[in-house]
Amino acid sequence: MDAIDLKILRTLQDDSSLPVARVADIVGLSASPCWKRINRLERDGIIRRRTAVLDGERLGFGLTVFVSVRTGEHSGEWLRGFAESVSAMPEVQEFHRMAGEIDYMLKVVVPDMRAFDAFYKRLVDSTPLVEVTSRFSMETIKETTALPI
């Protein structure tokens, strides 16, 4: 990966809907070599997918909750079941296995407290958990999907 590849990645992180010809202009290439580089970056798994970033507030998802989970179980079978259950919950935007005192951290978006309560009940019913702690976001100060390349 060279400086032009990084420039392509920065450009696509900012706006993945740009036509290849526009990306090529920005990075100083003609369209065909730019298109080949983008295809290689996709084939190599550097670009995993292209998505639209939506405004959750405007779509009615006004509550963001960070849920930390401690478990009493750490077997592979238990983890597979828990991961499958949580991954199937559409409210969960991010799901991380953690090091330290907390075993898992979830980023959850819901319309309101009633919807979160319903989510919470489904979560704790899905599998035995030792502790579930919820932290409610008061304000989003920075939110990005861009990596600092």
N, CA, C and O atoms as a GROMACS GRO file, in nm:
protein
  596
    1MET      N    1   0.085  -0.117   0.000
    1MET     CA    2   0.000   0.000   0.000
    1MET      C    3   0.090   0.123   0.000
    1MET      O    4   0.184   0.134   0.079
    2ASP      N    5   0.060   0.216  -0.090
    2ASP     CA    6   0.143   0.336  -0.101
    2ASP      C    7   0.060   0.460  -0.066
    2ASP      O    8  -0.055   0.451  -0.024
    3ALA      N    9   0.121   0.575  -0.085
    3ALA     CA   10   0.056   0.702  -0.050
    3ALA      C   11  -0.072   0.725  -0.130
    3ALA      O   12  -0.168   0.782  -0.077
    4ILE      N   13  -0.075   0.682  -0.254
    4ILE     CA   14  -0.197   0.701  -0.335
    4ILE      C   15  -0.309   0.613  -0.282
    4ILE      O   16  -0.423   0.657  -0.274
    5ASP      N   17  -0.278   0.489  -0.245
    5ASP     CA   18  -0.380   0.402  -0.186
    5ASP      C   19  -0.438   0.467  -0.059
    5ASP      O   20  -0.559   0.466  -0.039
    6LEU      N   21  -0.351   0.522   0.024
    6LEU     CA   22  -0.398   0.587   0.147
    6LEU      C   23  -0.486   0.708   0.114
    6LEU      O   24  -0.586   0.732   0.182
    7LYS      N   25  -0.450   0.782   0.011
    7LYS     CA   26  -0.531   0.897  -0.031
    7LYS      C   27  -0.668   0.850  -0.081
    7LYS      O   28  -0.770   0.913  -0.052
    8ILE      N   29  -0.669   0.741  -0.156
    8ILE     CA   30  -0.796   0.683  -0.202
    8ILE      C   31  -0.882   0.644  -0.082
    8ILE      O   32  -1.001   0.674  -0.078
    9LEU      N   33  -0.822   0.578   0.016
    9LEU     CA   34  -0.896   0.534   0.135
    9LEU      C   35  -0.951   0.652   0.213
    9LEU      O   36  -1.066   0.650   0.257
   10ARG      N   37  -0.870   0.756   0.232
   10ARG     CA   38  -0.918   0.875   0.302
   10ARG      C   39  -1.036   0.938   0.227
   10ARG      O   40  -1.134   0.979   0.289
   11THR      N   41  -1.025   0.944   0.096
   11THR     CA   42  -1.131   1.002   0.014
   11THR      C   43  -1.260   0.921   0.025
   11THR      O   44  -1.368   0.977   0.043
   12LEU      N   45  -1.248   0.790   0.015
   12LEU     CA   46  -1.367   0.704   0.024
   12LEU      C   47  -1.426   0.702   0.164
   12LEU      O   48  -1.548   0.688   0.180
   13GLN      N   49  -1.342   0.715   0.267
   13GLN     CA   50  -1.396   0.724   0.403
   13GLN      C   51  -1.481   0.848   0.420
   13GLN      O   52  -1.581   0.848   0.491
   14ASP      N   53  -1.441   0.955   0.353
   14ASP     CA   54  -1.516   1.080   0.361
   14ASP      C   55  -1.647   1.072   0.285
   14ASP      O   56  -1.750   1.120   0.332
   15ASP      N   57  -1.644   1.009   0.165
   15ASP     CA   58  -1.765   0.997   0.083
   15ASP      C   59  -1.749   0.881  -0.014
   15ASP      O   60  -1.689   0.896  -0.120
   16SER      N   61  -1.802   0.766   0.024
   16SER     CA   62  -1.787   0.646  -0.060
   16SER      C   63  -1.878   0.648  -0.182
   16SER      O   64  -1.869   0.559  -0.267
   17SER      N   65  -1.965   0.748  -0.192
   17SER     CA   66  -2.055   0.753  -0.307
   17SER      C   67  -1.994   0.828  -0.426
   17SER      O   68  -2.054   0.835  -0.532
   18LEU      N   69  -1.873   0.882  -0.407
   18LEU     CA   70  -1.810   0.955  -0.517
   18LEU      C   71  -1.786   0.862  -0.636
   18LEU      O   72  -1.746   0.747  -0.618
   19PRO      N   73  -1.810   0.911  -0.758
   19PRO     CA   74  -1.776   0.830  -0.875
   19PRO      C   75  -1.624   0.810  -0.883
   19PRO      O   76  -1.548   0.893  -0.834
   20VAL      N   77  -1.583   0.702  -0.944
   20VAL     CA   78  -1.441   0.671  -0.957
   20VAL      C   79  -1.366   0.786  -1.023
   20VAL      O   80  -1.254   0.818  -0.984
   21ALA      N   81  -1.426   0.849  -1.124
   21ALA     CA   82  -1.360   0.960  -1.194
   21ALA      C   83  -1.329   1.074  -1.097
   21ALA      O   84  -1.224   1.138  -1.107
   22ARG      N   85  -1.420   1.101  -1.003
   22ARG     CA   86  -1.398   1.209  -0.905
   22ARG      C   87  -1.288   1.169  -0.806
   22ARG      O   88  -1.201   1.250  -0.773
   23VAL      N   89  -1.290   1.044  -0.759
   23VAL     CA   90  -1.184   0.995  -0.670
   23VAL      C   91  -1.050   1.006  -0.741
   23VAL      O   92  -0.951   1.050  -0.682
   24ALA      N   93  -1.047   0.965  -0.867
   24ALA     CA   94  -0.923   0.971  -0.946
   24ALA      C   95  -0.871   1.114  -0.954
   24ALA      O   96  -0.751   1.137  -0.938
   25ASP      N   97  -0.960   1.211  -0.978
   25ASP     CA   98  -0.918   1.353  -0.982
   25ASP      C   99  -0.857   1.396  -0.849
   25ASP      O  100  -0.754   1.463  -0.846
   26ILE      N  101  -0.920   1.358  -0.741
   26ILE     CA  102  -0.875   1.398  -0.607
   26ILE      C  103  -0.736   1.342  -0.577
   26ILE      O  104  -0.653   1.411  -0.518
   27VAL      N  105  -0.712   1.217  -0.618
   27VAL     CA  106  -0.585   1.152  -0.582
   27VAL      C  107  -0.478   1.167  -0.689
   27VAL      O  108  -0.364   1.125  -0.669
   28GLY      N  109  -0.514   1.226  -0.803
   28GLY     CA  110  -0.415   1.251  -0.907
   28GLY      C  111  -0.388   1.135  -1.001
   28GLY      O  112  -0.275   1.117  -1.047
   29LEU      N  113  -0.491   1.056  -1.028
   29LEU     CA  114  -0.479   0.944  -1.122
   29LEU      C  115  -0.584   0.959  -1.232
   29LEU      O  116  -0.675   1.042  -1.222
   30SER      N  117  -0.571   0.879  -1.335
   30SER     CA  118  -0.680   0.868  -1.431
   30SER      C  119  -0.777   0.763  -1.376
   30SER      O  120  -0.744   0.690  -1.282
   31ALA      N  121  -0.895   0.756  -1.434
   31ALA     CA  122  -1.002   0.672  -1.379
   31ALA      C  123  -0.967   0.524  -1.377
   31ALA      O  124  -0.993   0.456  -1.278
   32SER      N  125  -0.908   0.473  -1.484
   32SER     CA  126  -0.883   0.329  -1.493
   32SER      C  127  -0.785   0.279  -1.385
   32SER      O  128  -0.817   0.181  -1.317
   33PRO      N  129  -0.669   0.342  -1.367
   33PRO     CA  130  -0.580   0.295  -1.259
   33PRO      C  131  -0.641   0.313  -1.120
   33PRO      O  132  -0.617   0.233  -1.029
   34CYS      N  133  -0.720   0.418  -1.103
   34CYS     CA  134  -0.787   0.440  -0.974
   34CYS      C  135  -0.887   0.328  -0.948
   34CYS      O  136  -0.893   0.272  -0.839
   35TRP      N  137  -0.965   0.295  -1.050
   35TRP     CA  138  -1.063   0.188  -1.038
   35TRP      C  139  -0.995   0.056  -1.004
   35TRP      O  140  -1.045  -0.020  -0.921
   36LYS      N  141  -0.880   0.027  -1.068
   36LYS     CA  142  -0.805  -0.096  -1.039
   36LYS      C  143  -0.756  -0.099  -0.895
   36LYS      O  144  -0.760  -0.203  -0.830
   37ARG      N  145  -0.710   0.016  -0.845
   37ARG     CA  146  -0.663   0.022  -0.706
   37ARG      C  147  -0.780  -0.001  -0.609
   37ARG      O  148  -0.766  -0.076  -0.512
   38ILE      N  149  -0.892   0.062  -0.636
   38ILE     CA  150  -1.009   0.044  -0.549
   38ILE      C  151  -1.051  -0.103  -0.549
   38ILE      O  152  -1.079  -0.160  -0.443
   39ASN      N  153  -1.055  -0.165  -0.666
   39ASN     CA  154  -1.090  -0.308  -0.674
   39ASN      C  155  -0.992  -0.394  -0.596
   39ASN      O  156  -1.033  -0.488  -0.528
   40ARG      N  157  -0.862  -0.363  -0.605
   40ARG     CA  158  -0.761  -0.439  -0.530
   40ARG      C  159  -0.781  -0.421  -0.380
   40ARG      O  160  -0.771  -0.518  -0.304
   41LEU      N  161  -0.809  -0.298  -0.337
   41LEU     CA  162  -0.832  -0.272  -0.195
   41LEU      C  163  -0.956  -0.348  -0.145
   41LEU      O  164  -0.958  -0.396  -0.032
   42GLU      N  165  -1.057  -0.359  -0.229
   42GLU     CA  166  -1.176  -0.437  -0.193
   42GLU      C  167  -1.144  -0.586  -0.190
   42GLU      O  168  -1.181  -0.656  -0.096
   43ARG      N  169  -1.075  -0.635  -0.292
   43ARG     CA  170  -1.039  -0.776  -0.302
   43ARG      C  171  -0.950  -0.820  -0.185
   43ARG      O  172  -0.964  -0.930  -0.133
   44ASP      N  173  -0.858  -0.730  -0.143
   44ASP     CA  174  -0.768  -0.759  -0.032
   44ASP      C  175  -0.835  -0.744   0.105
   44ASP      O  176  -0.773  -0.773   0.207
   45GLY      N  177  -0.959  -0.699   0.107
   45GLY     CA  178  -1.032  -0.685   0.233
   45GLY      C  179  -1.002  -0.558   0.310
   45GLY      O  180  -1.047  -0.542   0.423
   46ILE      N  181  -0.925  -0.466   0.250
   46ILE     CA  182  -0.898  -0.337   0.316
   46ILE      C  183  -1.028  -0.257   0.318
   46ILE      O  184  -1.064  -0.200   0.422
   47ILE      N  185  -1.098  -0.253   0.206
   47ILE     CA  186  -1.233  -0.194   0.201
   47ILE      C  187  -1.329  -0.312   0.218
   47ILE      O  188  -1.345  -0.394   0.128
   48ARG      N  189  -1.392  -0.318   0.334
   48ARG     CA  190  -1.481  -0.431   0.362
   48ARG      C  191  -1.617  -0.414   0.297
   48ARG      O  192  -1.675  -0.509   0.246
   49ARG      N  193  -1.668  -0.292   0.300
   49ARG     CA  194  -1.797  -0.262   0.237
   49ARG      C  195  -1.814  -0.112   0.231
   49ARG      O  196  -1.740  -0.037   0.296
   50ARG      N  197  -1.911  -0.068   0.154
   50ARG     CA  198  -1.943   0.074   0.145
   50ARG      C  199  -2.086   0.092   0.194
   50ARG      O  200  -2.177   0.021   0.151
   51THR      N  201  -2.104   0.187   0.285
   51THR     CA  202  -2.236   0.206   0.344
   51THR      C  203  -2.270   0.354   0.349
   51THR      O  204  -2.184   0.441   0.329
   52ALA      N  205  -2.395   0.381   0.376
   52ALA     CA  206  -2.441   0.518   0.400
   52ALA      C  207  -2.447   0.539   0.551
   52ALA      O  208  -2.492   0.450   0.623
   53VAL      N  209  -2.404   0.653   0.598
   53VAL     CA  210  -2.413   0.687   0.739
   53VAL      C  211  -2.542   0.766   0.758
   53VAL      O  212  -2.559   0.874   0.702
   54LEU      N  213  -2.632   0.711   0.837
   54LEU     CA  214  -2.764   0.770   0.856
   54LEU      C  215  -2.770   0.852   0.984
   54LEU      O  216  -2.693   0.830   1.077
   55ASP      N  217  -2.861   0.947   0.988
   55ASP     CA  218  -2.882   1.030   1.106
   55ASP      C  219  -2.986   0.962   1.195
   55ASP      O  220  -3.106   0.969   1.169
   56GLY      N  221  -2.938   0.896   1.300
   56GLY     CA  222  -3.026   0.822   1.390
   56GLY      C  223  -3.132   0.909   1.455
   56GLY      O  224  -3.247   0.868   1.468
   57GLU      N  225  -3.094   1.029   1.498
   57GLU     CA  226  -3.190   1.121   1.560
   57GLU      C  227  -3.309   1.148   1.468
   57GLU      O  228  -3.424   1.139   1.509
   58ARG      N  229  -3.278   1.181   1.344
   58ARG     CA  230  -3.383   1.216   1.248
   58ARG      C  231  -3.469   1.096   1.211
   58ARG      O  232  -3.582   1.112   1.165
   59LEU      N  233  -3.416   0.976   1.231
   59LEU     CA  234  -3.492   0.855   1.202
   59LEU      C  235  -3.560   0.798   1.326
   59LEU      O  236  -3.618   0.690   1.322
   60GLY      N  237  -3.553   0.873   1.437
   60GLY     CA  238  -3.625   0.831   1.557
   60GLY      C  239  -3.547   0.746   1.654
   60GLY      O  240  -3.605   0.689   1.747
   61PHE      N  241  -3.416   0.736   1.636
   61PHE     CA  242  -3.333   0.660   1.731
   61PHE      C  243  -3.259   0.760   1.819
   61PHE      O  244  -3.140   0.785   1.800
   62GLY      N  245  -3.331   0.815   1.916
   62GLY     CA  246  -3.278   0.924   1.997
   62GLY      C  247  -3.201   0.884   2.121
   62GLY      O  248  -3.148   0.970   2.192
   63LEU      N  249  -3.193   0.755   2.149
   63LEU     CA  250  -3.126   0.711   2.272
   63LEU      C  251  -3.013   0.615   2.238
   63LEU      O  252  -3.035   0.510   2.177
   64THR      N  253  -2.892   0.651   2.279
   64THR     CA  254  -2.775   0.564   2.264
   64THR      C  255  -2.733   0.518   2.402
   64THR      O  256  -2.718   0.599   2.494
   65VAL      N  257  -2.714   0.388   2.416
   65VAL     CA  258  -2.681   0.329   2.545
   65VAL      C  259  -2.558   0.240   2.529
   65VAL      O  260  -2.551   0.159   2.436
   66PHE      N  261  -2.463   0.255   2.620
   66PHE     CA  262  -2.348   0.167   2.625
   66PHE      C  263  -2.374   0.068   2.737
   66PHE      O  264  -2.389   0.106   2.853
   67VAL      N  265  -2.378  -0.059   2.702
   67VAL     CA  266  -2.414  -0.164   2.796
   67VAL      C  267  -2.291  -0.251   2.822
   67VAL      O  268  -2.237  -0.312   2.729
   68SER      N  269  -2.248  -0.256   2.947
   68SER     CA  270  -2.136  -0.344   2.982
   68SER      C  271  -2.192  -0.468   3.049
   68SER      O  272  -2.286  -0.462   3.129
   69VAL      N  273  -2.131  -0.581   3.014
   69VAL     CA  274  -2.181  -0.711   3.060
   69VAL      C  275  -2.066  -0.788   3.123
   69VAL      O  276  -1.957  -0.799   3.066
   70ARG      N  277  -2.092  -0.843   3.242
   70ARG     CA  278  -2.000  -0.938   3.304
   70ARG      C  279  -2.071  -1.072   3.306
   70ARG      O  280  -2.190  -1.081   3.333
   71THR      N  281  -1.995  -1.177   3.276
   71THR     CA  282  -2.054  -1.310   3.272
   71THR      C  283  -1.984  -1.400   3.372
   71THR      O  284  -1.875  -1.369   3.420
   72GLY      N  285  -2.047  -1.509   3.402
   72GLY     CA  286  -1.984  -1.609   3.489
   72GLY      C  287  -1.933  -1.726   3.408
   72GLY      O  288  -1.877  -1.821   3.463
   73GLU      N  289  -1.952  -1.720   3.279
   73GLU     CA  290  -1.919  -1.831   3.189
   73GLU      C  291  -1.825  -1.781   3.080
   73GLU      O  292  -1.842  -1.671   3.028
   74HIS      N  293  -1.724  -1.863   3.046
   74HIS     CA  294  -1.628  -1.820   2.944
   74HIS      C  295  -1.595  -1.933   2.847
   74HIS      O  296  -1.492  -1.928   2.779
   75SER      N  297  -1.680  -2.034   2.839
   75SER     CA  298  -1.652  -2.144   2.748
   75SER      C  299  -1.681  -2.102   2.604
   75SER      O  300  -1.757  -2.009   2.579
   76GLY      N  301  -1.619  -2.172   2.510
   76GLY     CA  302  -1.640  -2.144   2.369
   76GLY      C  303  -1.785  -2.163   2.328
   76GLY      O  304  -1.840  -2.083   2.252
   77GLU      N  305  -1.847  -2.268   2.379
   77GLU     CA  306  -1.987  -2.295   2.346
   77GLU      C  307  -2.077  -2.182   2.396
   77GLU      O  308  -2.165  -2.136   2.323
   78TRP      N  309  -2.054  -2.138   2.520
   78TRP     CA  310  -2.134  -2.029   2.576
   78TRP      C  311  -2.114  -1.902   2.492
   78TRP      O  312  -2.210  -1.834   2.458
   79LEU      N  313  -1.988  -1.871   2.460
   79LEU     CA  314  -1.958  -1.751   2.383
   79LEU      C  315  -2.026  -1.754   2.247
   79LEU      O  316  -2.083  -1.654   2.204
   80ARG      N  317  -2.022  -1.868   2.179
   80ARG     CA  318  -2.088  -1.878   2.048
   80ARG      C  319  -2.237  -1.850   2.060
   80ARG      O  320  -2.293  -1.776   1.979
   81GLY      N  321  -2.302  -1.907   2.160
   81GLY     CA  322  -2.445  -1.885   2.181
   81GLY      C  323  -2.477  -1.741   2.214
   81GLY      O  324  -2.572  -1.683   2.160
   82PHE      N  325  -2.396  -1.682   2.303
   82PHE     CA  326  -2.417  -1.542   2.342
   82PHE      C  327  -2.393  -1.450   2.223
   82PHE      O  328  -2.472  -1.358   2.198
   83ALA      N  329  -2.285  -1.474   2.151
   83ALA     CA  330  -2.252  -1.390   2.035
   83ALA      C  331  -2.362  -1.399   1.929
   83ALA      O  332  -2.399  -1.297   1.870
   84GLU      N  333  -2.413  -1.517   1.906
   84GLU     CA  334  -2.520  -1.534   1.808
   84GLU      C  335  -2.646  -1.460   1.852
   84GLU      O  336  -2.710  -1.393   1.771
   85SER      N  337  -2.680  -1.472   1.979
   85SER     CA  338  -2.800  -1.408   2.032
   85SER      C  339  -2.790  -1.255   2.024
   85SER      O  340  -2.882  -1.189   1.975
   86VAL      N  341  -2.679  -1.200   2.072
   86VAL     CA  342  -2.663  -1.054   2.072
   86VAL      C  343  -2.648  -1.000   1.930
   86VAL      O  344  -2.703  -0.895   1.898
   87SER      N  345  -2.577  -1.070   1.845
   87SER     CA  346  -2.558  -1.025   1.707
   87SER      C  347  -2.689  -1.018   1.630
   87SER      O  348  -2.702  -0.940   1.536
   88ALA      N  349  -2.786  -1.098   1.670
   88ALA     CA  350  -2.917  -1.099   1.603
   88ALA      C  351  -3.007  -0.984   1.648
   88ALA      O  352  -3.113  -0.963   1.590
   89MET      N  353  -2.966  -0.910   1.750
   89MET     CA  354  -3.048  -0.799   1.801
   89MET      C  355  -3.018  -0.674   1.719
   89MET      O  356  -2.907  -0.622   1.726
   90PRO      N  357  -3.114  -0.624   1.642
   90PRO     CA  358  -3.086  -0.513   1.551
   90PRO      C  359  -3.050  -0.382   1.621
   90PRO      O  360  -2.990  -0.294   1.559
   91GLU      N  361  -3.084  -0.369   1.746
   91GLU     CA  362  -3.050  -0.246   1.821
   91GLU      C  363  -2.902  -0.235   1.850
   91GLU      O  364  -2.852  -0.125   1.877
   92VAL      N  365  -2.829  -0.346   1.846
   92VAL     CA  366  -2.687  -0.347   1.880
   92VAL      C  367  -2.606  -0.304   1.758
   92VAL      O  368  -2.601  -0.374   1.657
   93GLN      N  369  -2.543  -0.187   1.769
   93GLN     CA  370  -2.458  -0.137   1.661
   93GLN      C  371  -2.316  -0.190   1.672
   93GLN      O  372  -2.252  -0.216   1.570
   94GLU      N  373  -2.267  -0.206   1.793
   94GLU     CA  374  -2.133  -0.257   1.816
   94GLU      C  375  -2.138  -0.358   1.930
   94GLU      O  376  -2.217  -0.344   2.024
   95PHE      N  377  -2.051  -0.460   1.920
   95PHE     CA  378  -2.048  -0.566   2.019
   95PHE      C  379  -1.902  -0.607   2.032
   95PHE      O  380  -1.844  -0.662   1.939
   96HIS      N  381  -1.842  -0.580   2.150
   96HIS     CA  382  -1.700  -0.604   2.170
   96HIS      C  383  -1.677  -0.698   2.288
   96HIS      O  384  -1.743  -0.687   2.391
   97ARG      N  385  -1.583  -0.790   2.271
   97ARG     CA  386  -1.534  -0.870   2.384
   97ARG      C  387  -1.417  -0.791   2.442
   97ARG      O  388  -1.327  -0.750   2.370
   98MET      N  389  -1.419  -0.770   2.573
   98MET     CA  390  -1.326  -0.680   2.637
   98MET      C  391  -1.223  -0.754   2.722
   98MET      O  392  -1.242  -0.870   2.759
   99ALA      N  393  -1.114  -0.686   2.750
   99ALA     CA  394  -1.017  -0.731   2.849
   99ALA      C  395  -1.039  -0.648   2.975
   99ALA      O  396  -1.076  -0.531   2.966
  100GLY      N  397  -1.019  -0.707   3.090
  100GLY     CA  398  -1.037  -0.633   3.214
  100GLY      C  399  -1.160  -0.679   3.291
  100GLY      O  400  -1.202  -0.794   3.280
  101GLU      N  401  -1.217  -0.588   3.368
  101GLU     CA  402  -1.329  -0.622   3.457
  101GLU      C  403  -1.459  -0.650   3.384
  101GLU      O  404  -1.543  -0.725   3.432
  102ILE      N  405  -1.476  -0.590   3.268
  102ILE     CA  406  -1.598  -0.608   3.189
  102ILE      C  407  -1.569  -0.711   3.080
  102ILE      O  408  -1.463  -0.707   3.017
  103ASP      N  409  -1.661  -0.803   3.060
  103ASP     CA  410  -1.641  -0.906   2.959
  103ASP      C  411  -1.684  -0.861   2.819
  103ASP      O  412  -1.618  -0.893   2.721
  104TYR      N  413  -1.795  -0.788   2.810
  104TYR     CA  414  -1.849  -0.745   2.681
  104TYR      C  415  -1.902  -0.602   2.692
  104TYR      O  416  -1.950  -0.560   2.797
  105MET      N  417  -1.892  -0.529   2.581
  105MET     CA  418  -1.946  -0.394   2.573
  105MET      C  419  -2.031  -0.385   2.447
  105MET      O  420  -1.988  -0.426   2.339
  106LEU      N  421  -2.150  -0.331   2.462
  106LEU     CA  422  -2.242  -0.315   2.350
  106LEU      C  423  -2.276  -0.168   2.333
  106LEU      O  424  -2.293  -0.095   2.431
  107LYS      N  425  -2.286  -0.125   2.209
  107LYS     CA  426  -2.341   0.007   2.178
  107LYS      C  427  -2.479  -0.020   2.120
  107LYS      O  428  -2.494  -0.088   2.018
  108VAL      N  429  -2.581   0.036   2.186
  108VAL     CA  430  -2.720   0.008   2.152
  108VAL      C  431  -2.789   0.139   2.117
  108VAL      O  432  -2.774   0.238   2.187
  109VAL      N  433  -2.865   0.139   2.007
  109VAL     CA  434  -2.946   0.256   1.972
  109VAL      C  435  -3.092   0.214   1.967
  109VAL      O  436  -3.129   0.112   1.909
  110VAL      N  437  -3.175   0.296   2.030
  110VAL     CA  438  -3.318   0.271   2.039
  110VAL      C  439  -3.393   0.404   2.033
  110VAL      O  440  -3.333   0.510   2.052
  111PRO      N  441  -3.522   0.400   2.006
  111PRO     CA  442  -3.598   0.525   2.002
  111PRO      C  443  -3.611   0.595   2.138
  111PRO      O  444  -3.603   0.718   2.146
  112ASP      N  445  -3.630   0.517   2.243
  112ASP     CA  446  -3.660   0.579   2.373
  112ASP      C  447  -3.637   0.478   2.486
  112ASP      O  448  -3.594   0.365   2.462
  113MET      N  449  -3.666   0.521   2.609
  113MET     CA  450  -3.643   0.437   2.727
  113MET      C  451  -3.731   0.311   2.725
  113MET      O  452  -3.686   0.205   2.768
  114ARG      N  453  -3.851   0.322   2.677
  114ARG     CA  454  -3.940   0.205   2.669
  114ARG      C  455  -3.879   0.098   2.576
  114ARG      O  456  -3.879  -0.020   2.608
  115ALA      N  457  -3.827   0.142   2.463
  115ALA     CA  458  -3.763   0.049   2.369
  115ALA      C  459  -3.638  -0.011   2.431
  115ALA      O  460  -3.608  -0.128   2.411
  116PHE      N  461  -3.563   0.070   2.507
  116PHE     CA  462  -3.444   0.015   2.572
  116PHE      C  463  -3.483  -0.089   2.676
  116PHE      O  464  -3.416  -0.192   2.689
  117ASP      N  465  -3.589  -0.063   2.751
  117ASP     CA  466  -3.633  -0.159   2.852
  117ASP      C  467  -3.669  -0.292   2.786
  117ASP      O  468  -3.636  -0.398   2.839
  118ALA      N  469  -3.736  -0.288   2.672
  118ALA     CA  470  -3.771  -0.411   2.600
  118ALA      C  471  -3.644  -0.481   2.553
  118ALA      O  472  -3.634  -0.604   2.563
  119PHE      N  473  -3.547  -0.404   2.502
  119PHE     CA  474  -3.418  -0.462   2.461
  119PHE      C  475  -3.349  -0.527   2.580
  119PHE      O  476  -3.303  -0.641   2.571
  120TYR      N  477  -3.342  -0.456   2.692
  120TYR     CA  478  -3.276  -0.505   2.812
  120TYR      C  479  -3.335  -0.638   2.857
  120TYR      O  480  -3.262  -0.732   2.891
  121LYS      N  481  -3.467  -0.646   2.857
  121LYS     CA  482  -3.533  -0.770   2.899
  121LYS      C  483  -3.499  -0.886   2.805
  121LYS      O  484  -3.478  -0.998   2.851
  122ARG      N  485  -3.493  -0.859   2.675
  122ARG     CA  486  -3.453  -0.964   2.580
  122ARG      C  487  -3.308  -1.006   2.604
  122ARG      O  488  -3.276  -1.125   2.598
  123LEU      N  489  -3.222  -0.909   2.632
  123LEU     CA  490  -3.081  -0.939   2.656
  123LEU      C  491  -3.063  -1.029   2.777
  123LEU      O  492  -2.996  -1.131   2.768
  124VAL      N  493  -3.123  -0.992   2.889
  124VAL     CA  494  -3.103  -1.071   3.012
  124VAL      C  495  -3.177  -1.203   3.007
  124VAL      O  496  -3.141  -1.296   3.081
  125ASP      N  497  -3.279  -1.214   2.923
  125ASP     CA  498  -3.348  -1.342   2.906
  125ASP      C  499  -3.272  -1.436   2.812
  125ASP      O  500  -3.296  -1.557   2.813
  126SER      N  501  -3.181  -1.380   2.730
  126SER     CA  502  -3.115  -1.460   2.627
  126SER      C  503  -3.015  -1.561   2.685
  126SER      O  504  -2.996  -1.668   2.629
  127THR      N  505  -2.953  -1.526   2.796
  127THR     CA  506  -2.851  -1.614   2.855
  127THR      C  507  -2.821  -1.564   2.997
  127THR      O  508  -2.839  -1.446   3.025
  128PRO      N  509  -2.776  -1.652   3.086
  128PRO     CA  510  -2.742  -1.608   3.222
  128PRO      C  511  -2.623  -1.510   3.221
  128PRO      O  512  -2.520  -1.538   3.159
  129LEU      N  513  -2.638  -1.398   3.289
  129LEU     CA  514  -2.535  -1.296   3.299
  129LEU      C  515  -2.516  -1.260   3.445
  129LEU      O  516  -2.612  -1.265   3.523
  130VAL      N  517  -2.394  -1.224   3.484
  130VAL     CA  518  -2.366  -1.188   3.623
  130VAL      C  519  -2.405  -1.043   3.651
  130VAL      O  520  -2.467  -1.014   3.753
  131GLU      N  521  -2.370  -0.954   3.559
  131GLU     CA  522  -2.396  -0.812   3.580
  131GLU      C  523  -2.414  -0.741   3.447
  131GLU      O  524  -2.338  -0.763   3.352
  132VAL      N  525  -2.515  -0.655   3.440
  132VAL     CA  526  -2.539  -0.574   3.321
  132VAL      C  527  -2.553  -0.430   3.368
  132VAL      O  528  -2.639  -0.399   3.450
  133THR      N  529  -2.467  -0.342   3.316
  133THR     CA  530  -2.470  -0.201   3.353
  133THR      C  531  -2.492  -0.118   3.228
  133THR      O  532  -2.425  -0.137   3.127
  134SER      N  533  -2.586  -0.025   3.238
  134SER     CA  534  -2.620   0.060   3.123
  134SER      C  535  -2.577   0.203   3.151
  134SER      O  536  -2.601   0.256   3.259
  135ARG      N  537  -2.514   0.264   3.050
  135ARG     CA  538  -2.474   0.405   3.058
  135ARG      C  539  -2.538   0.476   2.941
  135ARG      O  540  -2.521   0.436   2.826
  136PHE      N  541  -2.610   0.582   2.970
  136PHE     CA  542  -2.687   0.653   2.869
  136PHE      C  543  -2.610   0.774   2.819
  136PHE      O  544  -2.563   0.856   2.898
  137SER      N  545  -2.599   0.784   2.688
  137SER     CA  546  -2.529   0.896   2.627
  137SER      C  547  -2.617   1.021   2.634
  137SER      O  548  -2.733   1.020   2.593
  138MET      N  549  -2.561   1.128   2.687
  138MET     CA  550  -2.634   1.255   2.697
  138MET      C  551  -2.618   1.337   2.570
  138MET      O  552  -2.708   1.410   2.530
  139GLU      N  553  -2.501   1.324   2.507
  139GLU     CA  554  -2.471   1.404   2.388
  139GLU      C  555  -2.359   1.334   2.310
  139GLU      O  556  -2.263   1.285   2.369
  140THR      N  557  -2.373   1.331   2.179
  140THR     CA  558  -2.266   1.279   2.095
  140THR      C  559  -2.178   1.397   2.055
  140THR      O  560  -2.222   1.487   1.984
  141ILE      N  561  -2.054   1.396   2.101
  141ILE     CA  562  -1.962   1.506   2.073
  141ILE      C  563  -1.881   1.476   1.947
  141ILE      O  564  -1.856   1.566   1.867
  142LYS      N  565  -1.841   1.352   1.930
  142LYS     CA  566  -1.772   1.312   1.807
  142LYS      C  567  -1.818   1.173   1.770
  142LYS      O  568  -1.829   1.084   1.856
  143GLU      N  569  -1.845   1.154   1.643
  143GLU     CA  570  -1.884   1.023   1.592
  143GLU      C  571  -1.829   1.012   1.451
  143GLU      O  572  -1.856   1.096   1.365
  144THR      N  573  -1.753   0.908   1.428
  144THR     CA  574  -1.695   0.888   1.295
  144THR      C  575  -1.676   0.740   1.269
  144THR      O  576  -1.664   0.661   1.362
  145THR      N  577  -1.674   0.704   1.144
  145THR     CA  578  -1.637   0.569   1.106
  145THR      C  579  -1.499   0.567   1.042
  145THR      O  580  -1.446   0.461   1.007
  146ALA      N  581  -1.440   0.686   1.026
  146ALA     CA  582  -1.312   0.698   0.957
  146ALA      C  583  -1.196   0.655   1.046
  146ALA      O  584  -1.186   0.696   1.162
  147LEU      N  585  -1.107   0.573   0.990
  147LEU     CA  586  -0.984   0.537   1.059
  147LEU      C  587  -0.881   0.648   1.038
  147LEU      O  588  -0.883   0.712   0.933
  148PRO      N  589  -0.792   0.673   1.134
  148PRO     CA  590  -0.696   0.783   1.122
  148PRO      C  591  -0.575   0.746   1.036
  148PRO      O  592  -0.463   0.737   1.086
  149ILE      N  593  -0.598   0.724   0.908
  149ILE     CA  594  -0.490   0.685   0.818
  149ILE      C  595  -0.429   0.807   0.751
  149ILE      O  596  -0.336   0.794   0.672
   0.00000   0.00000   0.00000
